[in-house]
């Protein structure tokens, strides 16, 4: 009887231990399931947040593209960029300043060159006229001397030599654009003639040069010496 009671107690203890183990196992499984569910919920929440972030980024990009397209459309219509005035870089300002200074220097140099050439030309003309004025009395003396030679003496070698020298002088003066002023028979012109006498002559018109006392000469377009003349009527 006692043995049966002991056996039943042992069995009861074993059953209690088994039930405790089962309960502990079930609690462990429930805990693991709860952790798994919690992890799944967290992962799902993270994926939802990432999707929401990507959606917001996509919306922002779309808005930026839409603003760019509107801006491009307005730029195409107006033909002008809608940006504010871009401030010039210091290098660009320096380049513009140097370019402007160079252009002004080139213009000043060109003006200086033209002015110098004009002054040189004027100086050359003044010097040439001065030399011509000193040569003209020699020409006058040749003309007076040759004019005084008698007809029978013109074949003399000395006279012929003087005549050749005179002609050579005249040719040289013509080569440097020196030419005599026409006077006799021409209307009197104070720009070319210097009237020293007047005469009444019915055969000549009014203010006509009747006689030339001294030849006048021109160098290019300027008068070196006026013709000394006698004017009729």
C-alpha positions as CSV (number, residue, x, y, z in Angstrom):
1,X,0.0,0.0,0.0
2,X,2.8,2.3,0.9
3,X,4.7,1.3,-2.2
4,X,1.7,2.2,-4.3
5,X,1.5,5.6,-2.6
6,X,5.2,6.3,-3.2
7,X,4.9,5.4,-6.9
8,X,1.9,7.6,-7.3
9,X,3.8,10.5,-5.7
10,X,6.8,9.9,-7.9
11,X,4.5,9.9,-11.0
12,X,2.9,13.0,-9.8
13,X,6.3,14.7,-9.4
14,X,7.3,13.5,-12.9
15,X,4.1,14.8,-14.4
16,X,4.6,18.1,-12.7
17,X,8.2,18.4,-14.0
18,X,7.0,17.5,-17.5
19,X,4.3,20.1,-17.3
20,X,6.7,22.7,-16.1
21,X,9.1,21.8,-19.0
22,X,6.2,22.1,-21.4
23,X,5.2,25.4,-20.0
24,X,8.8,26.7,-20.1
25,X,9.1,25.5,-23.7
26,X,5.8,27.2,-24.7
27,X,6.9,30.4,-23.0
28,X,10.2,30.2,-24.9
29,X,8.4,29.6,-28.2
30,X,6.0,32.5,-27.5
31,X,8.9,34.8,-26.7
32,X,10.7,33.9,-29.9
33,X,7.5,34.4,-31.9
34,X,7.0,37.7,-30.2
35,X,10.6,38.8,-31.1
36,X,10.2,37.6,-34.6
37,X,6.9,39.5,-35.0
38,X,8.6,42.6,-33.5
39,X,11.5,42.3,-35.9
40,X,9.1,42.0,-38.8
41,X,7.2,45.0,-37.7
42,X,10.4,47.1,-37.4
43,X,11.6,46.0,-40.8
44,X,8.3,46.8,-42.3
45,X,8.4,50.3,-40.7
46,X,11.9,50.9,-41.9
47,X,10.9,49.9,-45.5
48,X,7.9,52.2,-45.3
49,X,10.1,55.1,-44.1
50,X,12.6,54.5,-46.9
51,X,9.8,54.4,-49.5
52,X,8.3,57.6,-48.0
53,X,11.8,59.3,-48.2
54,X,12.2,58.1,-51.8
55,X,8.8,59.4,-52.7
56,X,9.5,62.8,-51.1
57,X,12.8,63.0,-53.1
58,X,11.1,62.1,-56.3
59,X,8.5,64.8,-55.6
60,X,11.2,67.4,-54.9
61,X,13.0,66.4,-58.1
62,X,9.8,66.6,-60.1
63,X,9.1,70.1,-58.6
64,X,12.7,71.2,-59.5
65,X,12.3,69.9,-63.1
66,X,8.9,71.6,-63.4
67,X,10.4,74.9,-62.1
68,X,13.3,74.5,-64.6
69,X,11.0,73.8,-67.5
70,X,8.8,76.9,-66.6
71,X,12.0,79.0,-66.3
72,X,13.2,77.8,-69.7
73,X,9.8,78.5,-71.2
74,X,9.8,82.1,-69.9
75,X,13.4,82.5,-71.1
76,X,12.4,81.4,-74.6
77,X,9.5,83.8,-74.7
78,X,11.3,86.8,-73.4
79,X,14.6,86.1,-75.0
80,X,16.4,87.0,-71.8
81,X,17.6,85.0,-68.9
82,X,15.6,85.5,-65.7
83,X,18.7,85.5,-63.6
84,X,19.9,88.7,-62.0
85,X,22.9,90.6,-63.3
86,X,26.0,88.5,-62.9
87,X,28.7,90.4,-61.2
88,X,31.8,90.8,-63.3
89,X,34.9,89.0,-62.2
90,X,37.9,91.2,-61.3
91,X,40.0,89.5,-64.0
92,X,37.4,90.4,-66.6
93,X,37.3,94.0,-65.4
94,X,41.1,94.2,-65.5
95,X,41.1,92.7,-69.1
96,X,38.5,95.3,-70.2
97,X,40.5,98.1,-68.6
98,X,43.7,97.0,-70.3
99,X,41.9,96.5,-73.6
100,X,40.5,100.0,-73.4
101,X,43.9,101.5,-72.5
102,X,45.5,99.6,-75.4
103,X,42.9,100.9,-77.9
104,X,43.4,104.5,-76.7
105,X,47.2,104.1,-76.9
106,X,46.9,102.8,-80.4
107,X,44.7,105.7,-81.4
108,X,47.1,108.2,-79.9
109,X,50.0,106.6,-81.6
110,X,48.2,106.6,-84.9
111,X,47.4,110.4,-84.5
112,X,51.0,111.0,-83.5
113,X,52.3,109.1,-86.6
114,X,50.0,111.1,-88.9
115,X,50.9,114.4,-87.2
116,X,54.6,113.6,-87.4
117,X,54.4,112.6,-91.1
118,X,52.5,115.9,-91.8
119,X,55.1,117.9,-89.9
120,X,58.0,116.1,-91.7
121,X,56.3,116.8,-95.1
122,X,55.9,120.5,-94.2
123,X,59.5,120.7,-93.0
124,X,60.7,119.1,-96.2
125,X,58.6,121.5,-98.3
126,X,59.8,124.5,-96.3
127,X,63.4,123.4,-96.8
128,X,63.0,122.6,-100.5
129,X,61.4,126.0,-101.1
130,X,64.3,127.7,-99.3
131,X,66.8,126.0,-101.5
132,X,64.8,126.8,-104.7
133,X,64.6,130.5,-103.7
134,X,68.4,130.5,-103.5
135,X,68.8,128.8,-106.9
136,X,66.4,131.1,-108.8
137,X,68.7,134.1,-108.9
138,X,71.3,131.9,-110.6
139,X,68.6,131.0,-113.2
140,X,67.8,134.7,-113.6
141,X,71.5,135.5,-114.3
142,X,71.8,132.7,-116.9
143,X,68.7,134.0,-118.7
144,X,70.0,137.6,-118.6
145,X,73.4,136.5,-119.9
146,X,72.0,134.3,-122.7
147,X,69.5,137.0,-123.6
148,X,72.4,139.5,-124.1
149,X,74.3,137.2,-126.5
150,X,74.3,138.5,-130.1
151,X,73.0,136.2,-132.8
152,X,76.4,135.7,-134.4
153,X,77.9,134.7,-131.1
154,X,75.5,131.9,-130.3
155,X,77.7,129.4,-132.1
156,X,80.5,130.1,-129.7
157,X,81.4,127.0,-127.7
158,X,81.4,129.0,-124.4
159,X,77.9,130.3,-125.1
160,X,76.7,126.8,-126.1
161,X,78.2,125.4,-122.9
162,X,76.4,128.0,-120.8
163,X,73.1,127.3,-122.6
164,X,73.5,123.6,-121.8
165,X,74.1,124.3,-118.1
166,X,71.0,126.5,-118.1
167,X,68.9,123.8,-119.7
168,X,70.2,121.2,-117.3
169,X,69.2,123.4,-114.3
170,X,65.7,123.9,-115.7
171,X,65.3,120.1,-116.3
172,X,66.5,119.4,-112.7
173,X,64.0,121.9,-111.3
174,X,61.2,120.4,-113.3
175,X,62.2,116.9,-111.9
176,X,61.5,118.2,-108.4
177,X,58.1,119.7,-109.5
178,X,59.4,123.3,-109.9
179,X,57.7,125.1,-112.8
180,X,57.5,128.7,-114.0
181,X,54.3,130.7,-113.6
182,X,52.6,131.7,-116.9
183,X,52.3,135.5,-117.0
184,X,52.3,137.3,-120.3
185,X,48.9,137.4,-122.0
186,X,47.2,135.9,-118.9
187,X,44.6,137.7,-116.7
188,X,46.3,139.3,-113.7
189,X,46.0,137.1,-110.5
190,X,47.4,138.5,-107.3
191,X,47.9,134.9,-106.0
192,X,50.6,134.4,-108.7
193,X,51.5,137.9,-110.0
194,X,53.0,141.0,-108.5
195,X,52.1,144.1,-110.5
196,X,54.8,146.8,-110.4
197,X,53.6,148.8,-113.4
198,X,50.4,149.7,-115.3
199,X,50.0,150.6,-118.9
200,X,47.1,151.7,-121.2
201,X,47.0,149.5,-124.3
202,X,44.0,149.3,-126.6
203,X,45.3,146.0,-128.0
204,X,45.1,144.2,-124.7
205,X,42.0,143.5,-122.5
206,X,41.4,144.7,-119.0
207,X,43.8,143.5,-116.3
208,X,45.9,141.5,-118.7
209,X,49.6,141.0,-118.1
210,X,51.5,142.9,-120.8
211,X,55.1,142.3,-119.8
212,X,57.1,140.1,-117.3
213,X,60.1,141.6,-115.6
214,X,61.0,138.6,-113.5
215,X,59.8,135.0,-113.8
216,X,57.8,133.6,-111.0
217,X,58.0,129.9,-109.9
218,X,55.9,127.4,-108.1
219,X,56.9,124.3,-106.1
220,X,54.2,121.7,-106.3
221,X,51.0,123.7,-105.4
222,X,52.7,126.6,-103.5
223,X,54.2,129.8,-104.9
224,X,58.0,130.1,-104.3
225,X,58.2,133.5,-106.0
226,X,55.6,135.7,-107.6
227,X,56.0,136.9,-111.2
228,X,56.9,140.6,-111.4
229,X,54.7,142.0,-114.2
230,X,53.3,145.1,-115.9
231,X,49.5,145.0,-116.2
232,X,47.5,146.7,-119.0
233,X,44.4,148.8,-118.6
